[in-house]
Amino acid sequence: MTWPLLAFIDRLLSLEANWDSYGALPVKRSAARRAFLFLVQAAEHDFIQPAIVPTNRGGLQFEWHFPDYDFEVRVSPDGSAIEFFEETSADTLEGRLEDDPGMFEAALTRLLERQRMLAG
């Protein structure tokens, strides 16, 4: 699962400044390295492939979208932080992995459950 995503991240590293015509910064290598580590962890849990998008500040974002459920993981440009956002029709949860690893793990567990529910 991870190799096509890693190749895609490598292509995102070639984006130049202003790639979105609104002054976006190029993707930073430190963000790509941290994103790689996250993908390795995600592969251990057998997640479905996320959409990967560059952020306008030089980071990367992973996104999973299902009916009535969204989960996003944003890697900061310097790779120092991973922020997450989880939204259902009834609840929203967001935070930083570094601040509350337990909450992040719980959100990943819910993502896996949603994935299995939709596959089953």
Backbone torsions as a table, in degrees:
resi	resn	phi	psi	omega
1	MET	NA	-38.1	-169.9
2	THR	-78.0	-27.7	-172.6
3	TRP	-63.5	-45.4	175.9
4	PRO	-60.8	-36.1	178.8
5	LEU	-67.8	-38.7	179.0
6	LEU	-65.6	-38.7	176.7
7	ALA	-64.3	-37.7	178.5
8	PHE	-66.3	-42.6	177.2
9	ILE	-61.0	-40.4	178.2
10	ASP	-59.9	-40.5	177.2
11	ARG	-66.0	-36.4	178.6
12	LEU	-64.8	-28.3	177.5
13	LEU	-64.7	-17.8	-179.8
14	SER	-87.1	-3.7	177.2
15	LEU	-62.2	136.1	179.0
16	GLU	-94.2	167.3	176.9
17	ALA	-54.6	143.5	179.3
18	ASN	69.3	28.0	-178.1
19	TRP	-60.3	-21.6	179.8
20	ASP	-102.9	5.1	-176.8
21	SER	64.6	14.3	176.2
22	TYR	-123.0	20.9	176.5
23	GLY	87.1	18.0	-179.2
24	ALA	-62.4	146.4	176.9
25	LEU	-84.6	154.0	174.3
26	PRO	-65.4	155.8	176.6
27	VAL	-67.1	130.9	-178.5
28	LYS	-83.3	143.9	178.6
29	ARG	-61.3	-34.4	179.4
30	SER	-63.8	-36.5	176.1
31	ALA	-67.8	-40.6	179.5
32	ALA	-64.0	-40.3	178.5
33	ARG	-62.4	-45.8	-179.8
34	ARG	-66.6	-37.8	177.5
35	ALA	-62.5	-40.3	176.8
36	PHE	-57.5	-47.2	179.7
37	LEU	-61.5	-39.7	177.5
38	PHE	-63.4	-42.5	179.7
39	LEU	-63.0	-37.4	177.2
40	VAL	-62.1	-44.3	177.2
41	GLN	-63.2	-43.4	-179.4
42	ALA	-62.8	-37.4	-179.8
43	ALA	-64.0	-32.3	177.5
44	GLU	-63.6	-26.8	-179.1
45	HIS	-97.0	1.2	177.6
46	ASP	61.4	42.2	175.2
47	PHE	-69.3	151.2	170.7
48	ILE	-72.2	159.3	-175.4
49	GLN	-65.5	129.4	176.7
50	PRO	-84.7	163.6	165.4
51	ALA	-77.4	141.3	178.0
52	ILE	-119.4	127.2	179.8
53	VAL	-131.1	143.7	174.2
54	PRO	-76.6	150.0	174.4
55	THR	-98.1	158.0	-176.6
56	ASN	-71.8	-7.8	178.6
57	ARG	-100.9	3.6	176.8
58	GLY	102.1	8.8	177.9
59	GLY	-100.0	-168.5	177.5
60	LEU	-133.0	150.2	178.5
61	GLN	-132.2	134.8	174.0
62	PHE	-103.4	138.4	-178.0
63	GLU	-135.0	135.4	171.1
64	TRP	-122.9	124.8	180.0
65	HIS	-125.1	125.6	176.4
66	PHE	-127.7	166.7	174.2
67	PRO	-56.3	126.1	178.0
68	ASP	61.9	22.0	-179.4
69	TYR	-155.7	129.5	176.0
70	ASP	-132.2	139.1	175.7
71	PHE	-136.7	128.0	-178.5
72	GLU	-131.3	142.1	176.5
73	VAL	-127.3	122.7	-178.5
74	ARG	-114.0	126.8	177.0
75	VAL	-98.1	125.8	-178.5
76	SER	-65.4	156.3	-178.6
77	PRO	-56.1	-37.7	-179.0
78	ASP	-86.9	1.0	177.9
79	GLY	75.8	5.7	-174.5
80	SER	-81.6	-17.1	-174.9
81	ALA	-140.2	147.6	170.6
82	ILE	-122.8	119.3	176.7
83	GLU	-105.0	149.7	178.3
84	PHE	-134.6	156.9	-178.7
85	PHE	-142.2	125.9	178.9
86	GLU	-127.0	131.0	-179.6
87	GLU	-137.4	130.3	172.2
88	THR	-118.3	178.3	179.0
89	SER	-65.7	-18.8	-176.4
90	ALA	-113.0	-14.1	-170.2
91	ASP	-152.4	153.3	174.2
92	THR	-130.9	136.3	179.8
93	LEU	-135.8	133.2	176.0
94	GLU	-147.9	156.1	-179.4
95	GLY	176.3	-170.7	178.8
96	ARG	-116.2	135.1	178.2
97	LEU	-53.0	-43.2	-176.7
98	GLU	-65.1	-28.7	-178.5
99	ASP	-82.2	-34.2	-176.7
100	ASP	-151.3	80.4	-179.5
101	PRO	-58.2	-32.6	179.9
102	GLY	-64.4	-41.4	179.2
103	MET	-66.7	-38.4	178.2
104	PHE	-64.3	-45.7	178.2
105	GLU	-61.5	-39.4	177.7
106	ALA	-63.6	-39.8	178.6
107	ALA	-66.1	-40.7	176.9
108	LEU	-63.5	-37.4	177.5
109	THR	-63.0	-42.4	178.0
110	ARG	-65.3	-36.5	176.4
111	LEU	-61.2	-46.2	177.8
112	LEU	-60.9	-42.3	179.0
113	GLU	-61.7	-43.3	179.3
114	ARG	-63.3	-42.6	179.4
115	GLN	-60.7	-46.1	-179.8
116	ARG	-66.2	-39.0	-179.8
117	MET	-61.3	-42.9	-178.3
118	LEU	-74.1	-26.7	179.4
119	ALA	-80.6	-27.4	-173.8
120	GLY	-85.0	NA	NA
